[in-house]
């Protein structure tokens, strides 16, 4: 509690400083700036008394230093290990929707398969996965899979073409009553006639809603949605994602895996930016309101590539797993590249989020201690930064989203 109160005090001081600066500066813009500060305070208050207090922020899923490797034959007799996912860490709490955003081929779907324990035979998983504070072993995931933890797969081809929709959602006549199946389908606007239809008789949007109904029929605690909106136009895609937002608002945790940053920003609470098999940044969605609030050069490039921000392309392509560079995978494309980028770069707290970069944000020089990991950064954080202990316990203050160093508005 002392730590939390300390950050509350710092937040109040930041706002007071900003008010004083506006009063001293004066000018025509002063009333508008004061109004913005009032709006910020009002938003802070509503967030604390709103959905974040609706549910106890129990951490459902924590992934620590996850790695996924595949063994492939390289020639006739030799084998090669491909590191598809490396040093990935994230968490999902109750009532929260976390989006993992990355381009095709970055390894996002393998994250879902690793959590569900359904990797291919030649895949090997390292690191730690916890569910409700306990290790998620292969034995435990078998008991929870399909009940407390569910996966909404990317393709509607996962639906059984030879089974009617009603029985399929119920998981067979003996598993769940068909009445529960009907309620789940009705929740997503599917009429009774749909119960007696086969998957090939459904439209793409209907089949997608059936998949979601199949996932939520047993009221799961954690939902993992793997690219749930492929091939859908914006309106239909938003409607699908609104269903997942509703699931999170009712108390479950949702891990959304997608390549569509624009859609993720409209529905998720937090964005984990994925590049070449690893997380390069974790940020609240509000951080994407301005480029200056983002921490990693790749995240800023994604921001500039959005239609509303200029549609600016970034030179180069994401490296294939066999061609990964040493150190930072984004290094060869990065405008801030330094020779130190070829060393191992840790995933560390920086200004209210997490980043894997030695010159994050607007830094032009290497952040002291960042190459030696979080331990090397102790004592060097600004008042607006967050400690790894806070990040682990889920304590994230809204001040980090709207205020940068020394309380300066971003």
HUZIPE-V262924 format. One record per pair of residues at least 12 apart in sequence whose C-alpha atoms are under 6 Angstrom apart, sorted by the first residue. I is the first residue (numbers start at 0). J is the second residue. Records with the same first field share a line. If there is no record, write none. Layout:
# HUZIPE-V262924
I: J + J
This chain:
# HUZIPE-V262924
10: 398
13: 406
56: 92 + 93
57: 92 + 93
58: 92
59: 91 + 92 + 130 + 131
60: 90 + 91 + 129 + 130
61: 89 + 90 + 128 + 129
62: 88 + 89 + 127 + 128
63: 88 + 126 + 127
64: 86 + 87 + 88 + 126
65: 86 + 87 + 125 + 126
66: 84 + 85 + 86 + 124 + 125
67: 83 + 84 + 123 + 124
68: 81 + 82 + 83 + 122 + 123
69: 81 + 121 + 122
70: 121
83: 276
84: 276 + 277
85: 276 + 277
87: 277 + 278
92: 252
93: 250 + 251 + 252
94: 247 + 248 + 250 + 251 + 252
95: 247 + 252
96: 253 + 254 + 267 + 268
97: 254 + 255 + 267 + 268 + 269 + 270
98: 254 + 255 + 256 + 270
99: 256 + 271
100: 257 + 258 + 272 + 273
101: 258 + 273 + 274
102: 258
105: 274 + 275 + 276
106: 276
146: 219
147: 219 + 220
148: 219 + 221 + 222
149: 214 + 222
150: 223 + 224
151: 224
152: 225
153: 225 + 226 + 227
160: 198
163: 195 + 196 + 197
164: 194 + 196 + 197
165: 194
168: 180 + 213
183: 212 + 216
184: 212
220: 251
221: 251 + 252 + 253
222: 253
223: 253 + 254
224: 255
225: 256
226: 256 + 257
264: 284
268: 284
269: 282 + 283 + 284
270: 282
279: 354 + 355
280: 353 + 354
281: 352 + 353
282: 352
286: 400
294: 359 + 360
295: 359
325: 341
326: 340 + 341 + 342 + 343
327: 340
344: 370
345: 372
347: 373
349: 384
350: 383 + 384
351: 384 + 385 + 399
383: 404
